Amino acid sequence: MKQSTMRNIAKANTIARQILNISAIVFFSVLLLWLLWGILTNNIDVSISTGTAVKTIFKAVCGASLGVFIISVIVRMILSLFVKSDEESDFEAKVDYVLKQKKSPSKRVGQETEVVSVLVGLSAEQEDVVCRLLRELPSHVNNPQKINMAEVSHYLTALRDLGYLNDKDKYNLYAWVGKITDKELPQFNHFNESYPSTTVKKVNQAKENISLELQKLR
């Protein structure tokens, strides 16, 4: 079914629901007023001659509202076969929100978030070298737009051990990596689990590479 048709059906269903609610309120309000009139006149049937006109009005309004109420119920029952219920729509909206929130950490955080450099004890020239090393690390095997978290973790751990990295603010570190590499990041909890690296051999190799590149500046 075309999207425009579905929108029209959904709109008609909303209108029918509103009419249903209004007619129900009018119907029960008239019944309540009729009951109050009967109590005040000591005649629940409201059949005294002086109340004939009022009785006629009550009956007309009550009958009309009841008729509209019944028609609205039938229309809503028919339309409900083609549109989602309010509960289903609310549930889907919540699921969509959760999924969007779950995916949001995979954005290139550094492009949209103001971050502070995590490098310490290095000159501007040395920082450029370190940033270049991180950018040149191999990307994710299945997606060249994503970082290889294992490789990045080795180098971040090496920088920390060498005294060149301040990792007190883990989210700032996370955002900084996204900004420097200009690649998609894993989810923040996965980043936290991967850093610092526990692969000593790889970390030591990263230390050697970093030291070698920095020595070239002398």
Backbone as JSON, one array per atom type, in Angstrom:
{
  "sequence": "MKQSTMRNIAKANTIARQILNISAIVFFSVLLLWLLWGILTNNIDVSISTGTAVKTIFKAVCGASLGVFIISVIVRMILSLFVKSDEESDFEAKVDYVLKQKKSPSKRVGQETEVVSVLVGLSAEQEDVVCRLLRELPSHVNNPQKINMAEVSHYLTALRDLGYLNDKDKYNLYAWVGKITDKELPQFNHFNESYPSTTVKKVNQAKENISLELQKLR",
  "N": [[0.84, -1.2, 0.0], [0.52, 2.25, -0.83], [2.51, 4.91, 0.51], [1.3, 7.42, 0.81], [-1.39, 6.75, 0.83], [-1.5, 5.26, 3.17], [-0.92, 7.28, 4.99], [-3.21, 8.85, 4.72], [-5.15, 7.07, 5.65], [-4.28, 6.74, 8.27], [-4.66, 9.35, 9.18], [-7.44, 9.56, 8.92], [-8.14, 7.65, 10.79], [-7.26, 8.87, 13.12], [-8.96, 11.1, 13.21], [-11.41, 9.77, 13.46], [-11.04, 8.63, 15.95], [-10.96, 10.92, 17.56], [-13.55, 11.92, 17.14], [-14.97, 9.82, 18.21], [-14.21, 9.97, 20.93], [-15.25, 12.51, 21.6], [-18.01, 12.17, 21.07], [-18.6, 10.2, 22.93], [-18.17, 11.57, 25.32], [-20.15, 13.57, 25.09], [-22.48, 11.98, 24.99], [-22.53, 10.64, 27.52], [-22.54, 12.85, 29.15], [-25.0, 14.02, 28.56], [-26.7, 12.01, 29.49], [-26.09, 12.16, 32.2], [-26.96, 14.77, 32.79], [-29.66, 14.45, 32.23], [-30.35, 12.66, 34.23], [-29.86, 14.25, 36.49], [-31.75, 16.28, 36.03], [-34.12, 14.8, 36.33], [-33.91, 14.12, 39.04], [-34.03, 16.63, 40.25], [-36.57, 17.41, 39.54], [-38.04, 15.55, 40.73], [-38.78, 13.38, 39.19], [-37.72, 10.86, 37.51], [-38.16, 9.96, 34.96], [-38.58, 12.21, 33.54], [-41.08, 13.14, 32.55], [-43.06, 15.0, 32.93], [-45.39, 17.5, 31.89], [-44.44, 20.11, 31.68], [-41.82, 19.66, 31.17], [-41.58, 18.64, 28.68], [-40.43, 19.72, 26.3], [-37.76, 19.96, 27.04], [-37.25, 17.31, 27.52], [-37.5, 16.26, 24.95], [-35.35, 17.51, 23.68], [-33.21, 16.43, 25.15], [-33.5, 13.71, 24.42], [-33.05, 13.84, 21.66], [-30.41, 14.84, 21.45], [-29.05, 12.9, 22.91], [-29.64, 10.58, 21.41], [-28.46, 11.26, 18.96], [-25.73, 11.59, 19.66], [-25.19, 9.02, 20.58], [-25.56, 7.58, 18.23], [-23.51, 8.64, 16.63], [-21.36, 7.83, 18.17], [-21.5, 5.0, 17.96], [-21.12, 4.67, 15.18], [-18.56, 5.73, 14.94], [-17.09, 3.87, 16.42], [-17.35, 1.61, 14.79], [-16.08, 2.53, 12.44], [-13.47, 2.96, 13.39], [-12.77, 0.35, 14.08], [-12.64, -0.81, 11.57], [-10.65, 0.74, 10.29], [-8.51, 0.18, 11.93], [-7.53, -2.17, 11.04], [-5.78, -1.56, 9.08], [-3.92, 0.24, 10.02], [-1.34, 0.86, 12.47], [-1.62, 0.22, 15.97], [-1.81, 2.61, 18.71], [-0.17, 1.78, 20.79], [1.61, 0.06, 19.48], [2.87, 1.86, 17.74], [4.06, 3.62, 19.57], [5.81, 1.85, 20.84], [7.49, 1.1, 18.69], [8.62, 3.58, 18.15], [10.11, 3.99, 20.47], [11.92, 1.86, 20.27], [13.3, 2.59, 17.93], [14.51, 4.92, 18.86], [16.24, 3.91, 20.84], [17.92, 2.32, 19.26], [19.12, 4.26, 17.65], [20.48, 5.71, 19.59], [22.23, 3.76, 20.37], [23.77, 3.42, 18.12], [24.97, 5.86, 17.81], [27.56, 6.32, 19.12], [29.33, 5.35, 17.21], [29.83, 7.25, 15.37], [31.99, 9.69, 13.8], [33.39, 10.91, 16.21], [35.28, 12.88, 16.94], [34.98, 14.87, 15.02], [32.75, 16.32, 15.65], [32.81, 16.88, 18.3], [34.23, 18.89, 20.8], [37.5, 18.53, 21.64], [40.36, 17.89, 23.76], [43.85, 17.85, 23.44], [45.54, 14.84, 24.18], [48.16, 14.36, 24.42], [51.26, 14.71, 26.08], [54.26, 16.35, 27.28], [55.57, 16.62, 24.87], [56.91, 18.3, 22.03], [55.41, 20.58, 19.64], [56.08, 19.73, 17.1], [56.84, 17.11, 17.57], [54.41, 16.06, 18.47], [52.99, 16.17, 16.09], [54.27, 14.15, 14.67], [53.58, 11.87, 16.19], [50.78, 11.89, 15.88], [50.65, 11.46, 13.15], [51.66, 8.87, 13.0], [49.59, 7.45, 14.26], [47.51, 7.94, 12.47], [48.42, 6.56, 10.27], [48.25, 3.93, 10.92], [47.12, 0.54, 10.3], [43.82, 0.07, 8.98], [40.56, -1.14, 10.02], [40.01, -4.59, 9.32], [37.75, -5.4, 7.84], [36.55, -3.05, 7.16], [37.64, -0.19, 5.8], [37.1, 2.36, 6.67], [36.97, 2.37, 9.36], [38.71, 2.35, 12.53], [41.43, 0.19, 13.44], [41.07, -1.3, 16.25], [42.73, -2.84, 17.9], [45.36, -2.33, 16.98], [45.51, 0.46, 17.37], [45.19, 0.55, 20.13], [47.55, -0.65, 21.0], [49.45, 1.31, 20.38], [48.48, 3.54, 21.8], [48.76, 2.6, 24.41], [51.51, 2.28, 24.47], [52.34, 4.95, 24.21], [51.35, 5.94, 26.6], [52.9, 4.48, 28.45], [55.37, 5.52, 27.87], [55.14, 7.98, 28.88], [53.92, 9.96, 27.46], [51.25, 10.33, 27.2], [48.12, 11.41, 28.44], [45.63, 9.89, 30.0], [43.46, 10.27, 31.69], [40.88, 11.27, 31.31], [38.79, 9.32, 29.83], [36.78, 9.47, 27.89], [37.43, 11.78, 26.51], [39.85, 10.98, 25.49], [38.95, 8.98, 23.8], [37.39, 10.5, 21.98], [39.43, 12.11, 20.98], [41.06, 10.3, 19.59], [39.29, 9.65, 17.52], [39.2, 12.11, 16.23], [41.88, 12.56, 15.46], [42.52, 10.33, 13.82], [40.48, 10.4, 11.98], [38.6, 8.47, 11.45], [35.97, 6.01, 11.78], [34.86, 5.09, 15.04], [34.88, 2.34, 17.38], [32.2, 1.2, 19.56], [31.91, 3.03, 22.63], [32.17, 1.52, 25.01], [33.46, -0.75, 24.06], [35.84, 0.36, 23.23], [36.89, 1.11, 25.72], [37.25, -1.41, 26.84], [39.25, -2.41, 25.26], [41.43, -0.81, 25.61], [43.76, -0.11, 28.25], [46.17, -1.9, 26.2], [46.99, -5.34, 26.62], [48.81, -6.83, 25.4], [51.92, -7.38, 25.56], [54.23, -7.7, 23.92], [53.49, -6.51, 21.46], [52.99, -3.92, 22.32], [55.53, -3.14, 23.18], [56.84, -3.16, 20.74], [55.52, -1.08, 19.5], [56.39, 1.01, 21.1], [59.1, 1.12, 20.38], [58.87, 1.88, 17.7], [57.7, 4.41, 17.94], [59.66, 5.8, 19.42], [61.78, 5.66, 17.61], [60.82, 7.18, 15.45], [60.59, 9.67, 16.66], [63.23, 10.22, 17.24], [64.26, 10.83, 14.8], [63.81, 13.44, 14.44], [65.82, 14.85, 15.6]],
  "CA": [[0.0, 0.0, 0.0], [1.33, 3.45, -0.97], [2.71, 5.65, 1.76], [0.31, 8.49, 0.89], [-2.66, 6.12, 1.23], [-1.37, 4.93, 4.59], [-1.03, 8.53, 5.76], [-4.63, 9.25, 4.72], [-5.87, 6.15, 6.54], [-3.88, 7.09, 9.64], [-5.31, 10.62, 9.5], [-8.85, 9.25, 9.12], [-8.24, 6.91, 12.05], [-7.1, 9.86, 14.2], [-10.2, 11.88, 13.26], [-12.45, 8.89, 14.0], [-10.8, 8.5, 17.39], [-11.37, 12.17, 18.19], [-15.02, 11.96, 17.12], [-15.4, 8.8, 19.18], [-14.03, 10.52, 22.27], [-16.19, 13.62, 21.8], [-19.38, 11.64, 21.13], [-18.75, 9.48, 24.21], [-18.31, 12.59, 26.37], [-21.47, 14.2, 24.94], [-23.5, 11.0, 25.32], [-22.59, 10.43, 28.96], [-22.89, 14.14, 29.76], [-26.45, 14.16, 28.4], [-27.32, 11.07, 30.42], [-25.92, 12.71, 33.55], [-27.86, 15.92, 32.9], [-31.02, 13.91, 32.26], [-30.53, 12.11, 35.57], [-29.95, 15.39, 37.42], [-33.05, 16.92, 35.79], [-35.14, 13.97, 36.94], [-33.8, 14.23, 40.5], [-34.48, 17.96, 40.65], [-38.03, 17.52, 39.31], [-38.64, 14.37, 41.39], [-39.34, 12.51, 38.15], [-36.57, 10.35, 36.77], [-38.52, 9.79, 33.55], [-38.7, 13.55, 32.95], [-42.28, 13.02, 31.7], [-44.06, 16.01, 33.24], [-45.73, 18.28, 30.7], [-43.61, 21.3, 31.58], [-40.48, 19.27, 30.75], [-41.66, 17.92, 27.4], [-39.46, 20.28, 25.36], [-36.44, 19.57, 27.52], [-37.14, 15.86, 27.31], [-37.28, 16.06, 23.52], [-33.97, 17.92, 23.37], [-32.35, 15.41, 25.73], [-33.58, 12.49, 23.62], [-32.43, 14.09, 20.36], [-28.95, 14.93, 21.62], [-28.58, 11.59, 23.37], [-29.71, 9.66, 20.28], [-27.46, 11.67, 17.95], [-24.39, 11.28, 20.17], [-25.06, 7.56, 20.61], [-25.39, 7.14, 16.84], [-22.15, 9.01, 16.21], [-20.46, 6.96, 18.93], [-21.51, 3.65, 17.37], [-20.5, 4.75, 13.86], [-17.12, 5.94, 15.15], [-16.52, 2.59, 16.85], [-17.27, 0.74, 13.6], [-15.05, 3.07, 11.55], [-12.17, 2.7, 13.99], [-12.51, -1.09, 13.97], [-12.25, -1.09, 10.19], [-9.37, 1.38, 10.01], [-7.45, -0.43, 12.74], [-6.99, -3.3, 10.29], [-4.79, -1.04, 8.14], [-2.93, 1.09, 10.69], [-0.82, 0.33, 13.72], [-2.22, 0.77, 17.18], [-0.97, 3.61, 19.39], [0.83, 1.07, 21.57], [2.63, -0.42, 18.55], [3.62, 3.02, 17.26], [4.91, 4.09, 20.68], [6.87, 0.87, 21.05], [8.44, 1.21, 17.6], [9.34, 4.84, 18.32], [11.1, 3.79, 21.53], [12.96, 0.98, 19.74], [14.1, 3.4, 17.01], [15.33, 5.84, 19.66], [17.3, 3.13, 21.48], [18.86, 1.92, 18.23], [19.87, 5.45, 17.25], [21.41, 6.01, 20.68], [23.25, 2.72, 20.38], [24.65, 3.61, 16.98], [25.59, 7.18, 17.82], [28.99, 6.36, 19.44], [30.14, 4.95, 16.07], [30.09, 8.42, 14.52], [33.33, 10.25, 13.93], [33.16, 11.79, 17.35], [36.19, 14.01, 16.96], [34.59, 15.91, 14.1], [31.63, 17.07, 16.18], [33.01, 17.11, 19.72], [35.43, 19.65, 21.14], [38.39, 17.67, 22.42], [41.65, 18.44, 24.2], [44.93, 16.91, 23.13], [45.91, 13.97, 25.3], [49.61, 14.21, 24.4], [51.98, 15.55, 27.06], [55.71, 16.21, 27.26], [56.07, 16.61, 23.5], [56.83, 19.57, 21.3], [54.39, 20.58, 18.6], [56.6, 18.92, 16.01], [56.78, 15.71, 18.01], [52.99, 15.69, 18.46], [52.61, 15.91, 14.69], [54.8, 12.83, 14.33], [52.75, 10.87, 16.86], [49.47, 11.89, 15.22], [50.84, 10.84, 11.83], [51.78, 7.43, 13.24], [48.25, 6.91, 14.55], [46.71, 7.99, 11.23], [48.93, 5.6, 9.3], [48.03, 2.55, 11.38], [46.18, -0.19, 9.45], [42.41, 0.21, 9.31], [39.83, -2.38, 10.32], [40.14, -5.54, 8.23], [36.53, -5.48, 7.04], [36.04, -1.71, 6.83], [38.76, 0.77, 5.81], [36.67, 3.61, 7.29], [37.01, 2.19, 10.82], [40.03, 2.11, 13.09], [41.75, -1.14, 13.94], [41.16, -0.99, 17.68], [43.87, -3.53, 18.5], [46.57, -1.59, 16.63], [45.46, 1.75, 18.05], [45.39, 0.31, 21.56], [48.98, -0.9, 21.23], [50.17, 2.58, 20.33], [48.06, 4.38, 22.92], [49.39, 2.05, 25.62], [52.93, 2.6, 24.37], [52.47, 6.38, 24.52], [51.13, 6.08, 28.06], [54.06, 3.95, 29.17], [56.5, 6.4, 27.61], [54.87, 9.23, 29.57], [53.48, 10.95, 26.48], [49.78, 10.3, 27.07], [47.27, 11.62, 29.62], [44.39, 9.16, 29.72], [42.54, 10.38, 32.83], [39.53, 11.44, 30.77], [38.71, 8.28, 28.81], [35.95, 9.87, 26.76], [38.21, 12.75, 25.74], [40.81, 10.16, 24.74], [38.14, 8.32, 22.75], [37.07, 11.52, 20.97], [40.68, 12.56, 20.38], [41.46, 9.28, 18.62], [38.43, 9.83, 16.36], [39.59, 13.35, 15.55], [43.21, 12.41, 14.87], [42.53, 9.31, 12.76], [39.42, 10.7, 11.03], [37.93, 7.21, 11.11], [34.89, 5.63, 12.69], [35.32, 4.43, 16.26], [33.96, 1.31, 17.93], [31.4, 1.74, 20.65], [32.77, 3.51, 23.71], [32.47, 0.44, 25.96], [34.45, -1.63, 23.42], [37.09, 1.11, 23.3], [37.36, 0.99, 27.1], [37.69, -2.78, 27.09], [40.46, -2.7, 24.47], [42.55, 0.02, 26.08], [45.08, -0.32, 27.63], [46.46, -3.22, 25.64], [47.73, -6.26, 27.5], [49.74, -7.58, 24.56], [53.21, -6.72, 25.89], [55.15, -7.72, 22.77], [53.01, -5.51, 20.5], [53.17, -2.6, 22.93], [56.96, -2.84, 23.13], [57.17, -2.84, 19.34], [54.99, 0.27, 19.27], [57.3, 1.94, 21.79], [60.3, 1.25, 19.55], [58.51, 2.64, 16.5], [57.48, 5.8, 18.35], [60.97, 6.37, 19.78], [62.57, 5.77, 16.4], [60.31, 8.3, 14.66], [60.89, 10.91, 17.37], [64.67, 10.43, 17.14], [64.55, 11.35, 13.46], [63.67, 14.9, 14.49], [67.04, 15.42, 16.19]],
  "C": [[0.88, 1.25, 0.0], [1.39, 4.21, 0.36], [1.67, 6.75, 1.93], [-1.04, 7.95, 1.33], [-2.64, 5.78, 2.7], [-1.49, 6.17, 5.46], [-2.48, 8.98, 5.84], [-5.45, 8.37, 5.66], [-5.56, 6.47, 7.99], [-4.56, 8.38, 10.09], [-6.81, 10.39, 9.77], [-9.08, 8.53, 10.44], [-8.14, 7.86, 13.24], [-8.37, 10.68, 14.35], [-11.33, 11.06, 13.87], [-12.3, 8.72, 15.5], [-11.24, 9.75, 18.14], [-12.89, 12.29, 18.26], [-15.59, 10.98, 18.13], [-15.31, 9.33, 20.6], [-15.05, 11.62, 22.58], [-17.61, 13.11, 21.95], [-19.63, 10.9, 22.44], [-18.95, 10.47, 25.35], [-19.69, 13.23, 26.32], [-22.56, 13.26, 25.4], [-23.65, 10.84, 26.83], [-22.91, 11.72, 29.72], [-24.4, 14.36, 29.71], [-27.19, 13.24, 29.36], [-27.25, 11.59, 31.85], [-26.86, 13.89, 33.79], [-29.32, 15.47, 32.99], [-31.33, 13.37, 33.65], [-30.69, 13.23, 36.6], [-31.29, 16.12, 37.28], [-34.18, 16.13, 36.48], [-35.12, 14.06, 38.45], [-34.36, 15.57, 40.98], [-35.99, 18.12, 40.5], [-38.78, 16.37, 39.97], [-39.3, 13.44, 40.39], [-38.21, 12.04, 37.26], [-36.87, 10.22, 35.29], [-38.64, 11.11, 32.81], [-39.92, 13.59, 32.03], [-43.34, 14.06, 31.99], [-44.22, 16.92, 32.05], [-44.82, 19.49, 30.53], [-42.2, 20.98, 31.11], [-40.46, 18.57, 29.41], [-40.61, 18.41, 26.42], [-38.04, 19.88, 25.75], [-36.2, 18.1, 27.27], [-36.83, 15.54, 25.85], [-35.84, 16.4, 23.13], [-32.98, 16.89, 23.9], [-32.31, 14.16, 24.85], [-32.87, 12.67, 22.28], [-30.91, 14.1, 20.46], [-28.38, 13.58, 22.01], [-28.55, 10.59, 22.21], [-28.65, 9.96, 19.24], [-26.05, 11.29, 18.41], [-24.15, 9.78, 20.23], [-24.83, 7.02, 19.21], [-23.99, 7.43, 16.33], [-21.12, 8.12, 16.9], [-20.36, 5.58, 18.29], [-20.83, 3.65, 16.0], [-18.99, 4.9, 13.99], [-16.43, 4.65, 15.57], [-16.33, 1.67, 15.65], [-16.15, 1.21, 12.67], [-13.65, 2.77, 12.09], [-11.8, 1.22, 13.92], [-12.04, -1.45, 12.57], [-10.87, -0.52, 9.89], [-8.22, 0.74, 10.77], [-6.83, -1.64, 12.04], [-5.85, -2.86, 9.38], [-3.71, -0.2, 8.79], [-2.51, 0.45, 12.0], [-1.53, 0.98, 14.9], [-1.27, 1.78, 17.81], [0.14, 2.94, 20.18], [1.97, 0.58, 20.67], [3.51, 0.73, 18.05], [4.56, 3.55, 18.33], [6.09, 3.16, 20.9], [7.93, 0.97, 19.96], [9.27, 2.49, 17.71], [10.43, 4.69, 19.38], [12.25, 2.91, 21.05], [13.88, 1.75, 18.8], [15.03, 4.32, 17.77], [16.51, 5.1, 20.29], [18.36, 2.74, 20.46], [19.72, 3.09, 17.77], [20.9, 5.81, 18.31], [22.56, 5.02, 20.71], [24.26, 2.92, 19.26], [25.45, 4.9, 17.06], [27.07, 7.2, 18.19], [29.89, 5.99, 18.27], [30.42, 6.1, 15.12], [31.54, 8.87, 14.71], [33.27, 11.34, 14.99], [34.01, 13.04, 17.3], [35.81, 15.15, 16.04], [33.52, 16.82, 14.69], [31.82, 17.47, 17.64], [34.3, 17.89, 19.96], [36.29, 18.8, 22.06], [39.68, 18.39, 22.74], [42.71, 17.4, 23.9], [45.32, 16.13, 24.38], [47.43, 13.79, 25.37], [50.27, 15.19, 25.37], [53.48, 15.32, 26.89], [56.31, 16.19, 25.88], [55.99, 18.01, 22.91], [55.75, 19.45, 20.23], [54.82, 19.69, 17.43], [56.52, 17.43, 16.34], [55.33, 15.21, 18.04], [52.51, 15.38, 17.05], [53.08, 14.53, 14.24], [53.94, 11.72, 14.92], [51.39, 10.76, 16.19], [49.55, 11.22, 13.85], [50.94, 9.32, 11.98], [50.42, 6.78, 13.47], [47.38, 6.9, 13.29], [47.13, 6.91, 10.25], [48.78, 4.15, 9.74], [47.0, 1.86, 10.48], [44.73, -0.02, 9.93], [41.82, -1.15, 9.68], [39.86, -3.29, 9.09], [38.95, -5.51, 7.29], [35.98, -4.12, 6.61], [37.16, -0.69, 6.93], [38.4, 2.11, 6.44], [36.72, 3.55, 8.82], [38.45, 1.96, 11.29], [40.19, 0.63, 13.43], [42.03, -0.96, 15.43], [42.37, -1.64, 18.33], [45.15, -2.76, 18.24], [46.63, -0.25, 17.36], [45.74, 1.59, 19.53], [46.85, 0.06, 21.89], [49.74, 0.41, 21.32], [49.77, 3.52, 21.46], [48.7, 3.91, 24.22], [50.88, 2.36, 25.64], [53.18, 4.06, 24.72], [52.29, 6.64, 26.02], [52.35, 5.64, 28.83], [55.3, 4.82, 28.99], [56.32, 7.76, 28.29], [54.38, 10.34, 28.65], [51.97, 11.07, 26.38], [49.09, 10.5, 28.4], [45.91, 10.99, 29.34], [43.38, 9.22, 30.88], [41.09, 10.51, 32.38], [39.39, 10.48, 29.59], [37.84, 8.72, 27.62], [36.67, 10.9, 25.9], [39.26, 12.02, 24.9], [40.12, 9.51, 23.54], [37.84, 9.3, 21.61], [38.33, 11.99, 20.25], [41.17, 11.58, 19.32], [40.61, 9.41, 17.35], [38.82, 11.05, 15.55], [40.91, 13.19, 14.81], [43.2, 11.44, 13.68], [41.52, 9.6, 11.66], [38.75, 9.43, 10.52], [36.85, 6.92, 12.14], [35.46, 4.85, 13.88], [34.38, 3.28, 16.62], [33.11, 1.94, 19.01], [32.31, 2.03, 21.84], [33.13, 2.39, 24.69], [33.5, -0.53, 25.37], [35.83, -0.97, 23.44], [37.71, 0.96, 24.69], [37.9, -0.4, 27.41], [39.02, -3.09, 26.39], [41.68, -1.92, 24.94], [42.59, 0.04, 27.62], [45.28, -1.76, 27.15], [47.26, -4.06, 26.63], [48.72, -7.12, 26.7], [51.12, -6.91, 24.63], [54.12, -6.63, 24.68], [54.77, -6.64, 21.76], [53.22, -4.1, 21.03], [54.64, -2.2, 22.89], [57.41, -2.48, 21.72], [56.69, -1.43, 18.99], [55.88, 1.32, 19.93], [58.55, 2.19, 20.94], [60.01, 2.11, 18.33], [58.34, 4.12, 16.83], [58.82, 6.48, 18.64], [61.83, 6.6, 18.55], [62.13, 6.98, 15.58], [60.64, 9.64, 15.33], [62.39, 11.25, 17.28], [65.06, 11.05, 15.79], [64.48, 12.88, 13.43], [64.94, 15.58, 14.99], [68.1, 15.71, 15.13]]
}
